[in-house]
Amino acid sequence: MIRTLESDSNVIKQYRNAFSSIYKQSKHPKELHAVVSAIALTQARLTPVIISNLLGLDIGTVRASIQELGHVIDAQHNGRYDSTISRLKTHKSVSSFLLSEQSLGERFHVPGRLHVVLASRCLQVILSHEPTINICDVYDLHDKVPDFEDKVKSKISPTLRYSVASWISHFVQYKDAGLIELLSRFVSSHAFFWLECGSLIKSIKPIIDQLDILWEAIARAPNDIIDNKTNALVWNIRRFLQEFSEPIAASAPQVYNSGYVFTPKDSLIYKTYASALEDKMPFLVTAGLPRTWDSAWEPSRVSNCLISGAIVTPQGEYILGSDSDWKNGDSSVWDAFTGQYYGSLPYGANFKTARLSNDRSFFVASTRSRLIICDANNYSLRHTLTPTSGGVQSFAITDDDTKIVSGYGDTVDIWDVATGERESGLTLPRPKGRCNVYISVLTTFARSN
C-alpha cells in the first residue's frame, strides 16, 4: 500500500483514510497510538521488545498493534513485525503526516511533545543500571576480541542500546523543564557508564555529534531552567570526549584507562566522579598534567558585535573580549571553563591585560592608558585609575589584595584598592640602551612590598 500512497497525488487523503480505518477497527487504540508514535518519532529500527520496554506496554499488545498496523502499511508482512516497523520508519512522508497539522484532531495524530516521554524513558533506562567498570570484561581493542559481539549482546539489552544511542536526539527536540532533573542525575552519576556503553555499541562518533547539539540547546535555555553545575558537566563531558574519543572508540575500558586517569584533577567531571572511580583505577596520573582543561572553550555569541581580541586572567577563570569598535565598544566577560557569557563591561574596551584578585572578589583590567577595578561577582565598576605617566604597560596585585602596582616606562605607581587613590610613585633609573627593563619584575615588586 505504501507504493500506492507515494505514487498517488492525493496521498494525504489516503494516509488519513488508511490510519482512520485501523484505529476504528483496533481493539486497543491507545496502545496502537503509542506504538505508532514511537515509530514515527524515533525514525529508527525498533523491535517490539524495545517499544514494550520504553513505553511500559505489554509485549503481546505491542505485537498485536504492529500486526494491525502491518495490514495497512505492508499487506505482505506475513507476521514479520520488524519488517512492518522498518517500512514505516523508512517512509518519512508517513511520519511527517502523522506529526503534521494535517493530522491534527485525528486519533492517530502524533504530538511532538512525546519526545519528552521517550527522552525520559531513555534516561531512566540508563539510570536504572548500576554503573560498573568494564561491563563486558574486554581487555583489548574491540576488533581483537573474538567473541566481542556476543559479550556486548549478553550485557547490553536492545532497550539499553537504543537508550544510549538516542536519548539526546529526543531530549533536544522538545523543551521541558521536567527533563532537567533527570539530566542532572545522569551527568552526575552515569556519564562514564554511558560512554562505555557507547563505545561497546560503536556509537562514540554519533554521540560526539549529539553532544554538540545538546550543548547548543542548553546554551540557548534560560538560566532558571538549567543549573550551572549541570551546564558545566555537559560541557566537561563534551570536552572529555574531544580529548579522548579515539582510544575510547577503539576499546571501551579506555574511558577510564586513557580518559579518566588523565583528566585534569581540578576539572568538574573529575571531581564529580572521584569518590566513585578513584579507588577503582589501576593507576592515577598525578604529576605533569594541567590542573584544568586547556584553553579550548566554547565560544559565546554576543549580539551585534565582532570580538577583535580576548585575554584570560592568569588564574584561568575569566575571559575578557573586546568589541572591534574600539572607540565606543564594550568588553564582555565569559567563564573560562564553560564559555558561559556573563555580561558586558560598558565602561571600557580594548583591555589588554586582566588579573583576578587572590581572594577572587575583584579583577583589574588595563588599557593602554588606564586601569579599572571591577567587582568579580556583578562586574560593576569600583574605580578607574589613571597613572600620572599617561599609560599602563604592566601591573600587579599584592598578595594581600590591598595594593595595585602599575608601570609605564620608568615610572611606577602604587594604588590603594579600597579607595582607588594613588598612594605613591617612583621613577626607576634606566640603563643606557635599555628601556622598560623593570616592567617584567613588577609582580615580584608588588609581592615584596
C-alpha positions as CSV (number, residue, x, y, z in Angstrom):
1,M,0.0,0.0,0.0
2,I,2.9,2.3,0.6
3,R,3.8,2.3,-3.1
4,T,0.2,3.3,-3.9
5,L,0.2,6.1,-1.4
6,E,3.5,7.5,-2.5
7,S,2.6,7.5,-6.2
8,D,-0.8,9.0,-5.8
9,S,-1.3,12.7,-6.0
10,N,-4.0,12.6,-3.3
11,V,-1.6,10.9,-0.8
12,I,-2.6,12.8,2.3
13,K,-6.2,11.8,1.9
14,Q,-5.2,8.1,1.5
15,Y,-2.9,8.4,4.6
16,R,-5.9,9.7,6.6
17,N,-8.3,7.1,5.3
18,A,-5.8,4.3,6.0
19,F,-5.0,5.3,9.6
20,S,-8.6,6.1,10.3
21,S,-9.5,2.6,9.3
22,I,-7.1,0.8,11.5
23,Y,-7.9,3.0,14.5
24,K,-11.6,2.4,14.0
25,Q,-11.1,-1.4,13.9
26,S,-8.4,-1.6,16.6
27,K,-9.2,-3.5,19.9
28,H,-6.6,-1.3,21.8
29,P,-6.4,2.1,20.1
30,K,-4.5,3.7,22.9
31,E,-1.7,1.2,22.8
32,L,-1.7,1.4,18.9
33,H,-1.3,5.1,19.2
34,A,1.7,4.7,21.5
35,V,3.3,2.2,19.1
36,V,2.7,4.4,16.0
37,S,4.0,7.5,17.9
38,A,7.2,5.7,18.9
39,I,8.0,4.6,15.4
40,A,7.1,8.0,13.9
41,L,9.2,9.9,16.4
42,T,12.3,7.7,16.6
43,Q,12.9,7.1,12.9
44,A,15.0,4.2,14.0
45,R,14.8,0.4,13.8
46,L,12.7,-0.6,16.9
47,T,11.7,-4.1,17.8
48,P,8.5,-4.9,19.7
49,V,10.6,-5.6,22.8
50,I,12.2,-2.1,22.7
51,I,8.8,-0.5,22.2
52,S,7.4,-2.5,25.1
53,N,10.2,-1.7,27.4
54,L,10.4,2.0,26.6
55,L,6.7,2.6,26.8
56,G,5.8,0.2,29.5
57,L,3.4,-1.8,27.4
58,D,2.6,-5.5,27.4
59,I,4.7,-7.2,24.7
60,G,1.6,-9.1,23.4
61,T,-0.3,-5.9,23.0
62,V,2.6,-4.3,21.2
63,R,2.9,-7.2,18.7
64,A,-0.9,-7.1,18.1
65,S,-0.7,-3.3,17.5
66,I,2.1,-3.8,15.0
67,Q,0.2,-6.6,13.3
68,E,-2.8,-4.2,12.9
69,L,-0.5,-1.6,11.5
70,G,1.0,-4.1,9.2
71,H,-2.2,-4.7,7.4
72,V,-2.2,-1.0,6.3
73,I,1.5,-0.4,5.8
74,D,2.5,-3.7,4.3
75,A,-0.1,-6.1,3.2
76,Q,2.5,-8.8,2.6
77,H,4.0,-8.6,6.1
78,N,3.2,-12.3,6.9
79,G,3.6,-11.6,10.6
80,R,7.1,-10.1,10.3
81,Y,6.8,-7.3,12.8
82,D,10.3,-5.9,12.3
83,S,9.6,-5.6,8.5
84,T,6.5,-3.6,9.3
85,I,8.4,-1.2,11.5
86,S,11.2,-0.8,9.0
87,R,8.7,0.0,6.2
88,L,7.0,2.7,8.3
89,K,10.2,4.3,9.5
90,T,11.8,4.4,6.1
91,H,8.9,6.3,4.6
92,K,9.4,9.7,6.1
93,S,6.3,11.1,4.4
94,V,4.2,8.8,6.7
95,S,5.9,10.1,9.8
96,S,5.7,13.7,8.6
97,F,2.0,13.3,8.0
98,L,1.4,11.8,11.5
99,L,3.3,14.7,13.1
100,S,1.9,17.5,10.9
101,E,-1.0,19.9,11.3
102,Q,-2.8,17.9,8.5
103,S,-3.5,15.2,11.0
104,L,-4.5,17.5,13.9
105,G,-7.7,16.4,15.5
106,E,-7.4,12.8,14.4
107,R,-6.9,9.9,16.8
108,F,-3.7,9.0,15.1
109,H,-2.0,12.4,15.3
110,V,1.4,12.2,16.9
111,P,2.3,15.3,19.1
112,G,5.9,16.3,19.1
113,R,5.8,16.6,22.9
114,L,6.0,12.8,23.1
115,H,9.7,13.3,22.5
116,V,9.7,14.2,26.2
117,V,8.3,10.8,27.1
118,L,10.9,9.0,25.0
119,A,13.8,11.1,26.4
120,S,12.6,10.5,29.9
121,R,12.3,6.8,29.4
122,C,15.7,6.5,27.8
123,L,17.4,8.4,30.6
124,Q,15.5,6.2,33.2
125,V,16.7,3.0,31.4
126,I,20.3,4.1,31.7
127,L,19.9,5.3,35.3
128,S,18.3,2.0,36.3
129,H,21.7,0.3,35.7
130,E,24.3,0.3,38.5
131,P,27.4,1.9,37.0
132,T,30.1,-0.7,36.6
133,I,33.6,-0.6,35.1
134,N,34.4,-2.8,32.1
135,I,30.9,-4.1,31.7
136,C,31.9,-6.8,29.2
137,D,35.3,-7.8,30.6
138,V,37.0,-6.5,27.5
139,Y,40.8,-6.1,27.8
140,D,41.9,-5.4,24.3
141,L,40.9,-3.5,21.2
142,H,37.4,-4.4,20.1
143,D,38.5,-5.8,16.8
144,K,40.9,-8.1,18.6
145,V,38.3,-9.7,20.8
146,P,37.0,-12.9,19.1
147,D,33.6,-13.0,20.8
148,F,33.2,-9.3,21.2
149,E,29.6,-9.1,19.7
150,D,28.4,-11.9,21.9
151,K,29.9,-10.2,25.0
152,V,28.1,-7.0,24.2
153,K,24.7,-8.7,23.5
154,S,24.9,-10.5,26.8
155,K,25.4,-7.3,28.8
156,I,23.6,-4.6,26.8
157,S,20.0,-5.2,26.0
158,P,18.4,-3.8,22.9
159,T,16.5,-1.3,25.0
160,L,19.7,-0.1,26.7
161,R,21.4,0.1,23.3
162,Y,18.7,2.3,21.9
163,S,18.6,4.5,25.0
164,V,22.4,5.0,25.0
165,A,22.4,5.9,21.3
166,S,19.2,8.0,21.1
167,W,18.3,9.8,24.4
168,I,19.9,13.1,23.2
169,S,18.0,13.1,19.9
170,H,14.7,13.1,21.9
171,F,15.9,15.4,24.6
172,V,16.7,18.3,22.2
173,Q,13.5,18.0,20.2
174,Y,11.2,19.4,22.9
175,K,11.9,21.9,25.7
176,D,10.7,20.5,29.0
177,A,11.9,21.6,32.5
178,G,10.9,18.2,33.9
179,L,13.8,16.5,32.0
180,I,16.4,18.7,33.6
181,E,16.3,16.8,36.9
182,L,16.9,13.6,35.1
183,L,19.7,15.2,33.1
184,S,21.3,16.4,36.3
185,R,21.2,13.0,37.9
186,F,22.5,11.4,34.7
187,V,25.6,13.6,34.2
188,S,26.4,13.4,37.9
189,S,26.3,9.6,38.2
190,H,26.2,7.8,34.8
191,A,28.3,9.7,32.3
192,F,31.2,7.2,32.3
193,F,28.8,4.2,32.2
194,W,27.0,5.8,29.2
195,L,30.3,6.5,27.4
196,E,31.5,2.9,28.0
197,C,28.2,1.6,26.6
198,G,28.5,4.0,23.7
199,S,31.9,2.5,22.9
200,L,30.7,-1.1,23.1
201,I,27.9,-0.4,20.6
202,K,30.2,1.6,18.4
203,S,28.4,4.9,18.8
204,I,31.1,7.2,20.1
205,K,31.3,9.4,16.9
206,P,27.5,9.9,16.7
207,I,27.5,10.7,20.5
208,I,30.1,13.4,19.9
209,D,27.8,15.0,17.3
210,Q,24.8,14.7,19.6
211,L,26.7,16.3,22.5
212,D,27.4,19.3,20.2
213,I,23.7,19.6,19.6
214,L,22.9,19.1,23.3
215,W,25.4,21.8,24.3
216,E,23.9,24.3,21.8
217,A,20.4,23.5,23.1
218,I,21.5,24.0,26.7
219,A,23.3,27.2,25.9
220,R,20.1,28.7,24.5
221,A,18.0,27.6,27.5
222,P,17.0,30.2,30.1
223,N,19.3,30.3,33.1
224,D,16.4,29.5,35.5
225,I,15.8,26.1,33.7
226,I,19.2,24.5,34.0
227,D,21.6,24.9,36.9
228,N,25.2,25.9,36.4
229,K,26.6,22.6,37.6
230,T,24.6,20.6,35.1
231,N,25.5,23.1,32.4
232,A,29.2,22.8,33.3
233,L,29.1,19.0,33.5
234,V,27.6,18.7,30.0
235,W,30.5,20.9,28.7
236,N,33.0,18.8,30.6
237,I,31.7,15.5,29.2
238,R,31.8,17.1,25.7
239,R,35.4,18.3,26.4
240,F,36.4,14.9,27.7
241,L,35.2,13.2,24.5
242,Q,37.0,15.7,22.4
243,E,40.2,14.8,24.2
244,F,39.9,11.0,24.5
245,S,37.4,9.9,21.8
246,E,39.9,8.0,19.6
247,P,41.1,5.4,22.3
248,I,37.6,5.2,23.8
249,A,36.1,4.3,20.4
250,A,38.7,1.6,19.9
251,S,38.3,0.0,23.3
252,A,35.6,0.6,26.0
253,P,37.9,0.4,29.1
254,Q,39.8,3.3,27.7
255,V,37.0,5.5,29.1
256,Y,38.9,5.0,32.3
257,N,42.5,3.9,31.4
258,S,43.1,6.6,28.7
259,G,40.4,9.0,29.8
260,Y,39.6,9.4,33.5
261,V,43.1,8.8,34.8
262,F,44.4,11.6,32.5
263,T,41.6,14.0,33.1
264,P,42.7,17.3,34.8
265,K,42.3,16.8,38.5
266,D,40.6,20.2,39.1
267,S,38.1,19.7,36.4
268,L,34.4,19.3,37.4
269,I,34.0,16.0,35.8
270,Y,37.0,14.5,37.6
271,K,35.9,15.9,41.0
272,T,32.3,14.7,40.5
273,Y,33.3,11.1,39.9
274,A,36.3,10.9,42.1
275,S,34.6,9.2,45.0
276,A,33.1,6.5,42.7
277,L,36.2,5.9,40.4
278,E,39.5,6.9,42.0
279,D,39.9,3.8,44.2
280,K,38.9,1.5,41.2
281,M,41.5,2.8,38.8
282,P,44.6,0.6,38.2
283,F,46.7,3.8,38.3
284,L,46.3,7.6,38.5
285,V,48.4,10.2,36.8
286,T,49.0,12.9,39.5
287,A,52.0,14.8,38.1
288,G,52.8,16.5,34.8
289,L,49.2,17.2,33.9
290,P,47.4,20.6,33.8
291,R,45.0,21.0,36.7
292,T,42.2,22.2,34.5
293,W,41.2,21.8,30.9
294,D,43.3,23.8,28.5
295,S,42.3,26.9,26.7
296,A,39.8,25.2,24.5
297,W,36.4,26.6,25.5
298,E,33.0,27.1,23.9
299,P,32.7,30.5,22.2
300,S,29.8,32.6,23.2
301,R,27.8,34.7,20.9
302,V,27.4,38.4,21.7
303,S,24.7,40.3,19.9
304,N,25.7,42.5,17.0
305,C,29.4,42.8,17.7
306,L,32.6,41.3,16.4
307,I,35.2,40.3,19.0
308,S,38.6,41.6,18.0
309,G,40.6,40.2,20.8
310,A,40.4,38.3,24.1
311,I,42.5,37.9,27.2
312,V,42.4,35.3,30.0
313,T,43.1,36.1,33.7
314,P,46.3,34.3,34.8
315,Q,44.2,32.1,37.2
316,G,42.3,31.0,34.1
317,E,38.8,31.8,35.5
318,Y,37.6,34.7,33.3
319,I,37.9,35.7,29.7
320,L,37.5,39.3,28.6
321,G,36.8,40.1,25.0
322,S,36.9,43.5,23.3
323,D,34.4,44.7,20.7
324,S,36.1,45.5,17.4
325,D,34.5,49.0,17.6
326,W,37.3,50.1,19.9
327,K,36.2,53.7,20.1
328,N,32.7,53.1,21.5
329,G,32.6,49.3,22.0
330,D,32.2,47.3,25.2
331,S,34.2,44.4,26.7
332,S,32.5,41.2,27.6
333,V,33.1,38.6,30.3
334,W,32.9,34.8,29.9
335,D,33.6,31.9,32.2
336,A,36.9,30.3,31.1
337,F,35.8,26.8,32.0
338,T,32.3,26.6,30.4
339,G,32.3,29.5,28.0
340,Q,29.2,30.9,29.7
341,Y,28.6,34.5,28.8
342,Y,28.3,36.6,32.0
343,G,27.8,40.1,30.7
344,S,29.4,43.2,29.2
345,L,31.5,45.9,30.7
346,P,30.1,49.2,29.3
347,Y,32.8,51.3,30.9
348,G,35.7,50.4,28.6
349,A,37.0,48.5,25.6
350,N,40.3,47.2,24.3
351,F,41.5,45.8,27.6
352,K,44.9,44.2,27.0
353,T,45.6,42.6,30.4
354,A,43.5,41.4,33.3
355,R,44.2,39.8,36.7
356,L,41.9,38.3,39.3
357,S,42.5,39.2,42.9
358,N,43.8,36.4,45.2
359,D,40.5,36.3,47.1
360,R,38.6,36.3,43.8
361,S,36.5,39.3,44.9
362,F,37.6,41.7,42.2
363,F,39.6,41.8,39.0
364,V,41.8,44.5,37.4
365,A,41.9,45.2,33.7
366,S,44.2,47.6,31.8
367,T,44.1,49.5,28.6
368,R,47.0,51.5,27.2
369,S,46.1,54.5,29.4
370,R,44.2,53.3,32.5
371,L,43.3,50.6,34.9
372,I,39.8,49.6,36.1
373,I,38.9,47.7,39.3
374,C,35.7,45.7,38.8
375,D,33.6,43.6,41.2
376,A,34.1,39.9,40.3
377,N,30.5,39.0,41.2
378,N,28.5,41.6,39.3
379,Y,31.2,43.2,37.1
380,S,30.3,46.7,38.5
381,L,33.0,49.3,38.2
382,R,34.7,50.1,41.5
383,H,37.4,52.5,40.5
384,T,39.1,53.9,37.4
385,L,42.9,54.5,37.8
386,T,44.7,57.0,35.6
387,P,48.5,56.8,36.0
388,T,50.5,60.1,36.1
389,S,52.8,58.7,33.5
390,G,50.0,58.7,31.0
391,G,50.0,54.9,30.3
392,V,50.0,51.3,31.5
393,Q,52.4,48.7,30.3
394,S,52.2,46.3,33.2
395,F,50.6,45.9,36.6
396,A,50.4,43.5,39.6
397,I,48.2,43.0,42.6
398,T,49.8,42.5,46.0
399,D,49.3,39.2,47.8
400,D,47.0,40.8,50.4
401,D,44.9,42.3,47.7
402,T,45.2,45.8,49.2
403,K,47.6,47.5,46.6
404,I,48.0,47.6,42.8
405,V,51.3,48.4,41.3
406,S,51.4,49.7,37.7
407,G,54.3,50.7,35.5
408,Y,54.9,52.7,32.3
409,G,58.4,53.3,31.0
410,D,60.5,54.1,34.1
411,T,57.6,55.2,36.3
412,V,55.9,53.0,38.9
413,D,52.6,54.0,40.6
414,I,51.2,52.3,43.8
415,W,47.4,52.4,44.2
416,D,45.0,51.7,47.1
417,V,42.5,49.1,46.1
418,A,39.8,50.2,48.6
419,T,39.8,53.9,47.6
420,G,41.3,53.8,44.1
421,E,43.7,56.6,45.1
422,R,47.3,56.8,44.1
423,E,49.4,56.4,47.2
424,S,52.9,56.9,45.9
425,G,55.1,56.5,42.9
426,L,58.7,56.4,42.0
427,T,61.0,56.7,39.0
428,L,63.4,53.9,38.3
429,P,66.8,54.7,36.6
430,R,67.2,53.4,33.0
431,P,70.5,51.8,32.0
432,K,71.8,53.1,28.6
433,G,70.4,51.3,25.6
434,R,67.8,49.5,27.8
435,C,64.2,50.6,28.0
436,N,61.4,49.3,30.2
437,V,63.5,46.6,31.7
438,Y,61.7,46.8,35.0
439,I,58.2,46.1,33.7
440,S,58.7,42.3,33.8
441,V,59.5,42.3,37.6
442,L,56.5,44.3,38.7
443,T,54.9,41.2,40.1
444,T,57.9,40.5,42.3
445,F,58.0,44.1,43.4
446,A,54.3,44.0,44.3
447,R,54.6,40.9,46.3
448,S,57.6,42.0,48.3
449,N,56.3,45.5,49.0
